[in-house]
């Protein structure tokens, strides 16, 4: 069920990353029933995991969000006040001007809720990054009058919109993301279509992000995309470009759900059983740098939430050095099985 | 010994049947895997058939497995329940059609 407050506001033990990491290393892993991720990737010669060519710079503009989704790995919500300052944004802009990454990916929380969001998008767009993604939860567009023109704003800066929609039916979406979310999401998608998103010849990209509404893994991305396309077109006349299928990682609120629903053990077995060495080769952390709202650098957004800073001399955006960072060793734990199950999982969907 | 005949954890050990009869076990799993590939029927359709049959043969392991499989494939609960009814209708029909045998016998024995 959708929640009212973040783990942080509820002062839940799992709001502390060290408790999550301890949980993920105990039980079935300590007892040796399942192999540690480190040992598993060592079997295929992938330990230590090292970065390849940097492709994506992902910036988290803050944990504040208008929604409190039950699966959220960020533990985002209206009660989270962590927001990227203009000063940190300035430091990010300096990096954006020189980075070799071809994709800039803004995420949150709801990144649009950062008071300097529009200024930052305007400035960042000047750097001429090839693919400029904003991860929008869709409902923010309808949350307040001041956000109603976001589709036009995105269009103006040729932003590639990646939006979450857990399912093409109301019930499952609302259960995961909160009552009324489905109808608002549909309306927002229609607004994006109206200004040209996912319309032929417009060049404006609109992708959907699917993650399972429960303790199971996603089906094949291509099959899901076909189902979503048919259903959304037929029921709501909505078009989109691609669907990214993302596996829920066992951290934060999704970990809380797994434990409370007594699905944790089965879910970890499912992830380990579906382990795919081919997915390790192109796992997201090998081509991404994730920057937190306060400028710290991480191997991925999940490590950011677990406060596992990059293992490098350079750990903050203010001292960013791409060559030094590319020489680091990627930090891993058992949550990483979420990115290597089946066809793999990343913010850009499946990888193998 | 466990106190119940069914243990959910045993589903995970299904593959171990091969240890006591490798050839037959492997042949079964090869066959099983092949059956559920895309063919004239989609994998989705086969998943629903498997769910219905799971209920008819009353296999708790199969029900767990194909409910989860259906969720992964985006099969809705309405579709799942209709599949279960299809299985149940055939099963109850199979019982009721024997009523004809009962009627035949009744008539034969009666003056």
Interface residues (C-beta under 8 A of the other chain):
Chain A: X167 X169 X212 X214 X216 X217 X218 X219 X223 X224 X227 X269 X273
Chain B: X12 X43 X44 X68 X71 X72 X73 X74 X76
